[in-house]
């Protein structure tokens, strides 16, 4: 898990800029910083050592023939199996997945992507042809941002590195307006900042002769068709369980200490139960957060689960103390774009503590709701993407008419005949998963730790997604087949517990302990370069109503203060 940067083309003081970009991403890889410099390309890498801790696996990684230069962020979990295929084609010098990735590209070119089971963004420079090939994993676990203008092409793992390179920080007003009006975080290629794009999940790019082309390589819709033959419930249950165990085993490949994150929900409980069925993994440490607020904390369910498995548990508290404002702003700096709120701050404290404990890899349960239809809105005939609120979480009336006109209501592809499948597809590629992965990548990397998502193994997602709706939802019981698997290991109180959104007392804190800070952020907005986005008479009225008790949703309050942190950063 690392950070990558690159500058191609005629860029003045390119090596100096490269050094500054690498410094801005140092948290992503504090173990080694490497560079490749030529007249036409400058590549850099921040290394967090997870596999093959020797210096032989440092990057940029140069092929045996000296032609290809690789910078790579992520993990190829099935690297040992791929390496076995390549033994007659490449002379390996390390035990790293990095070298396996480069060798697979040399042998199979872009077709290597189909063989990779992992999370990755990488770039390979061909010194002979002076061309660049870059790719991103199927679900976009690892980031890839870029700037292309005239004869310049610059890329990085984080947006802040692109700003460091000299790109002007200017708001993409269409994306911001859509965020305030509809809660959209942009399309897969967009960011909140003008002229900065991201390579969409499941895509690759080629840069040659100063021209950039982007291609899709992962055709999820086609893969689903391969699994849609009807099988009995028990057969699907056993086949999925086998895949699930294999996915977890693959993600235990590391040369450093591994732990995992646990909430009181079904998904992380499933992960914990199966981890403890893997030989030798019974005593790895579990991490959870709490806030000492019984209305939101999941600690009782976590402790019930831990009482069954006997794993050591590290409980991390987040409180509304004098340090909370600094923590919120620190995460805003990590994210570069709007993030999910105080629950993200609470979750970040886990990685901070894990790093202190020298636990460098953490597993969590992201991805089950999307593949097994676990959100409450899958049961309803609407296009909601947020659960847990009775009223709309957006306040368009706080925006000026001119700014609101720039908003575009998101319309997502519907490649399937079934409405639930289309919602699952939307959540996987456009809403839930892209947001969660971005939030989680930045906070894990912000504390120089690696986060692995066993449930986002593409084999699991494709297999579960393709199953009949009655295997996912039985009457009103969601994630039905998964619950049937887990019932073999867990008590009914855990197995059949209802879906609970991961929450903190954000509503209360923003209206009480943090309210003075909220008012200060609003004053900053009034004096900022984006003040023309808002009708402050209406905004102040909404803020007053919130303070007086209208707290069904705090999301719009969070949107305003998150913007203030980002535009003034």
N, C-alpha and C positions, 0 to 999 in steps of 0.2 A: 504494500500500500504506500503510495508515494505522491509526489507532485511532478508534473512535466511542464516544460515551457519550450517554445521554439520561435525563432525569427528567421524568415526566409525573404530574400529579395534585397533590394538596395536600401538598407536602413542605417542611417548615420549613427555612429557610436553603438553599434549593435551589441558588442560584447559587454559594454558598460550597462546597457539596458538589460541584457540577459542576467547579469549579476544582481541587479536590483530586483528583477522579477523573482529570481530564486530566493532572495532574502525574504520577500513578501510571502512566500509559500514555505518557509523553512519548517514550520510546524507540521507540514505534511510528511516530512522526511528528515528528521534531525540527525540521522546516523551517518549520512554521507551526502555531499553535494558534488555533482560532477558536471562537466561541460564538454561539448564537442564544438569546435570552431573551424569553419572554413569560410572562404570568400562568399559562398552562396547560401550557407546555412549555419545557424547557431542554435544548438540544442542543449537543454539543461535538465537536470534531474535532482530532486530531493528524495533521498531514500529512507524509508522506514523498513528495517531489515526484519523479515518474517520467515522466509525460506532461504536456505543456504546463507548463513550469516557472514560468510567470508567475503573479503574484498574482491574476490574473483567475480562476484555477482553484481558488483557496482555498475551503475549506469551513468551516462549513455553506454549501451552495450554494443560492441563492435563484432561483426561476424568474422568467422575464420578467414574468409576471403578478403576482409577489410572493405568490402563494397557497401554493406548495409549497416546503418546506425539506428539503434532502437532506444526510445524512451517509453517507459511503460508504467502505468499506474493500475494496480489491482492484483488479482490472483487468478491463475489458471488452475482450478482445483483438480482437473484430470490430467495434469501435466505428466505424471508418471506413465499413464497409458499411452499418451501421445508420443512420449519419448521412446517407448518401446517400438512404436511404428517407424520411428525415424532413425533407429540405430544404424541401419545400413545406408543411410543417406547423409548423415551429418556426424562429425567427430566432436562429441560433447566434452567440454572442459570444466563444467560446473555441475552442481546438483540443483540448480535453480529453475523455476518455471519461466524466468525471463529468457534464458537461452533456448528453452523448448519453444517458446512463442516465436522467437526470431527464426529458428530452424524451420518451424512449420510454415512460416511465410516464405522462406527461401524455396522450399520444396513445393508447396501447394499454392503460393500466391494468395489471392483473396479468398480462395476456397478453404483456406485454413480456418476461417471464421466459423464455418459450419461444425468444425470438430471441437471448438473450444467450449468448455463448461466452466464458466467463471464470471467474474466481474472485472471489467477492463476498459480502459481507454489507452490507446497507444499510438505512437507515430513512428514510422520507419522511413528513414531518408536513404535514397539510393544515390551514392556519391558519383556513380558513373553516368547516370542519366539526369542527375540533379532534379529528382522528383520526390514527392512525399506521398506516402500512403498512411492514412490514419483511420481508426475504427473505434466504435463504442459498442459495449455489450448489449445484449438483447433488450434488457429493461432499463438501461441507463443508470446502473448502480454507480458507476464512476463517471465523473464529468469531463467534458471537453468543450472549452470556449475558444472562439476565434474572432479575429478581425481581418478583413480583406479589403484592401483599397489600393487600386492601381497596381503598383509593383510590390506591394507589401503584403505578407501573410504572417500573422502572429497568432500563436495559440498558447493556452495555459489551462491548468486545472481549476483555477479560480479567477473570477472577474477582476479582483483587486490587482492581480499581476498584470492584467492588460492595461489598467489605469496607470500602473507604475511605468509601463513601457511608453507612456506619453499620449495615449488615447484620451481624448477629452470626455469627462464624465457628464453625459447629458441624458436626461430622462427620455425613455421611449413612451411618449404620452398615450399612445393607443393601448399599450399593455397596462400602464398604470390606471387609465380610466376604466378599462375592462375589469381590473382587479377591484376597484372601489364599487363599481356598479353591479358586477356579477360574481365576484370572487375568483375570477380566472387568473391563473398565474402565467398566461401566455401559451402559445402553441409550442410544440416540441423543439422547434428551431429558434424560438424567440427568447429574449431576456428583457429585463426591465430597463435596459440601457441601450441607447441608440448606437447603431453600428456594431454592437457586440452580439454575436449569434452563438448558438450552441449546436453541436452535431447531434441530431436526434438519436435516441436509442435505436439500436438495430440498424444503423447506417454506417457507411464508410465514405471517406472523401479521397480524392486524388488531386494533387496540386502539381501541375507540370506546365512549363512554358508560360508561367505567370497566370495560368487559368485554373480556376477551382471548379470541380464537379463533385456533387454529392449524390450517393446512390443508396438505395435501401437494400440490405442484405438479409434481414430476418423477416420472413413473410409468415407471421403468426397465423393468419387466417388459413393459409394452406396447410400448416402443420396440424391445426385442429381437425381438419378433415380426415387425417390419418388415424385419429383416435375415436372417431364417432361411430364405430361399429358397436352395437348394443351388447353389453356383457352383463351377467348377473351381478346383483349387488355384492354378493360375497366374493366373487372373482375380482371385481374392481377394488373392493376393500383390501384384499390381500396384495394385489399388484401395486396399489398406491402405497401401502405400508412398506413394501419392499423398496420402492423408490425413495420413500421418505427416510428410511434408515440409511440407505446408500448416500443420499444427499448430505446427511449429518456427518457420516463417516468421512466423506471427502473434505468437509470443511473443518475437520480436525487435523488436517495436514498442515503442520507449522513447526518451526523450530524455536518457538517461544511459548510462554504460558497463555492458556486460553481460559476464559470465563464466559458467563452469559448473563443477559439481562432478563429479569422476570417481572411481570406484572401479575395481577390476579386473574387475568383472562385465560380463556381456553387455549389460545395459540402458544403463549409462552409456557403454559403448563404442559402442553403437548411436547414442546421442545425439551423441557426439563425431564419429563418422563422418559422420552426416548434416548436422551443423552445418557441417562443413568442405566439404560439397557446396553449401552456400548461398553465393552470390556475395558476396564481401567479408567473410566471417566466418571465414576460415581461421586468423587469428592471434589470436583471442580467448583470454584466459588461462584455463587449467584449474587447479582447486584439488583437492588430495587431502590426507588425513591419514595418518599412520603412527605406530607406537609403538616401533619398533626391536625388535619381537618377530617373528621369522620364522614362528612358528606361526600368527600371525593377520594380519600385514600383507599387503596386496595390492599393495604398491609395485612388485614385479617385473612384474606384469601391467599396471599403470598405465604404467610406463616403456616396456614393449613397445608399448603402444598409442600413446603419445606419440611414440615413435621413427618410427611410420608417418605420423603427422599433422603433426608438427613444431610443435604448439602450445606456447607457453610454459607451463611447469608450475610451480606454486607448491606446495611440499611443506611441510605443517605437522605438527610432531611434538607428540604428547601423551605426557608421561612421568609416572611415579609419583614426582613430586618434592614438595617442601613446599607447592607451590601447588595441587596436585590437589584436596585437600579443599575449599579455597575455591572452586575451579571447580565442583565437584559441588554445593555448597550454592548457588552463584549460579544454576545452572541450575534447581535446585529452586524457587528464588524466582521465576524466570521462568515456570515451568510452572504453579504453583498446585495441581497435581494430580500423582500419581505419573507418572514418566517412565521411559524404556526402559533406562536404565543408562549406564555409562561410554561406550558407543559414541555416545550422544547428546551427551555432553560433548565427545568427540573431534570430532564433526561440527560442533559449535558453534564450534570454533576456526577453522573455515574461514570462517564469516561474520564473525568478529572480524577476521581478516586481510583479507578482501575489503573491509570497510568502511575499514580503514586505507589500502588501495590505491585507494579511491574507486571501487570496483566495486560498484555499488548494486543490481544485479540479477544473480541467479545462477539457472541452469537445473540441474535434476537429473532422474534417471531413474526417479522413483517411479511405480509403477502397472502395469508390464509383467507382473509375476508374477501379478497378480490377473486380468488380462484374457486372458493366454495360458497359465494354469495352470502356473506355474513352481515352486511350492513342492513339496517332496518328499512331503508328506502328501496331495497330490492323487492320488498313485499308490496310496494305502493306504485300506483300508476302516475308517477311524476318524474321530473328530471332533477330532483334534489341531489346535491353532492355533500351536504353537511347534515349530520344528525345531532339530536340533542337540543334543538331550539324549537320553540313554538311559533315564533315570528321570524320574518326575514332577517338574516344577519347583516344585511347591507342597508345603507342609508344614502340613496341617490339624491335626496333633497338637500344634502349637505354640499353637493357639488354645483359649480356654476353650469349654466346651460351650455356654454361654449365648450367646457371641458367634457361634460357628459356626452356631447355629440361625438366625441372621439372614441367612445366605448363601443365595442363590438360584442354582441351577445355570442358566446361561444356555441358553435354547432359542430358536433363531433361525428365522425364517420359511424355508420351503422351497417357493418358488413354481414351481420347475421339476421336471420328472420325472426329470432326470438328476442323480445324486449329485454329480458334479464341478461342474456348474453351480451347484448349491446351495452348495457350498463357496466357489466364486468369489464368489457373491452375498453370502454371509456376510462374506467378507474385505473386499469393497468397501464395505459399508454398516454393518458391525457390529464388526469386529475390526481387521484389519491396517491398512487405509487410514485409518479415523478416528484410530487411535492415532498413526500416522506423521505424518499431517497436523497433528495438534495439537502433537506434539513439535517438528516442523520449523517450524511457524508461530512458535512462541514463541522458538526460538533464532535464527531469521532476524530477526524483529522486535526481539529483545532487543539486536541489534547494528545496528538501523536499516538493514536490508537487505531486499530483496524476493526471495522464492523463487518460481520459476515451474516448473510441472510439465507439460511438453509431452505426456507420455504419458497424462495424465489429461484430455485433451480428450475431451469426452463422445462425439464422433463416433468416435474411435478405440476407446474402451472398448466402446461398443455394438456396433460392427462386429466386433471381435475376439471378444467374449463370445459372439456368436451363431453363430460358426463351428463346424463339426463337430469332435468331440473328436479325430479323427485328424489334423486340421490343427494342433492344439495339442500333442498327445502322440503321437509316432511310436515305438511300442514303449516304450523307456524314455527317449527323447529328448524333453525338455519344451521348451515354447516353440518348437516345431518350425518353424512358418512364419516366425517372427521370425528364427530362425537362418538360414533359407534366404535371407531378405532381406539379412541382415548379411554373409553369405558373399561377397557381391558386392564388399564394401569391406574386409573384415578377414581376417586369417590364420585358419587352422583352430584354432590353439591358443587364440584368443580366442573365435571363433564357437562352438566346441563344448566350451568349458570348462564343467565342472559348476557348478551353483548353489552359491555359498559364502555363508553368512550373514555379514553385516557384523559383525565382531567386534573386540574388543580383549582384552588380558589381564585382563579383569575378574575371572575366577575366581581367578587367581593374586594379583592386587593386593589383593583383598578379604581373602585369606587370609594375606597376607604384608605388603607395604609399608603397606597401609591397615588392618591388623587392629586396631591400637590404637584407631584412629578408630571402627572397627566396634564394638568393645567399649564405647567412650564413648557411641555412639548408643544401644546397648542399655540402658545405665544411664539415659540420658535417658528412654527408654520406660518403664522401671520407675518413674520418678518423675513420669510424665506423667498427664494426665487420661484417657488411653486404656489405662492399665496393666491394667485389668480385661478387656481383649481377649485377653490372652496367658497361657498357662501357662508361666511363666518357668523352671520346673524343666526342662520338656521343651525349651524354646527354648535354654537354656544348654547342654543336652546336644547338641543339633543343631549349635550353634555350635562346640563343642569337637570334634565329629566332623569338621566342615568344616575346622577348623584342622589336624587330624591327617591330612587327605588326601582326605576324601569330597567331591570338587569336581566331580562330574559336572554339577551345575547350581549357579549362584550366584544364581539369580533370587530365591529366598526370602530370602536374606541381603540382597539389594538391596531387596526389599519392606520389610523391617524398618527399615533405615536411612533409606530414602526417607520412610517415615511419620514417623520421629523428626524429620527436617528440616522437614516440613510442619506438624506439630502444635505444634512449638516455635517456629515462624517468626512 
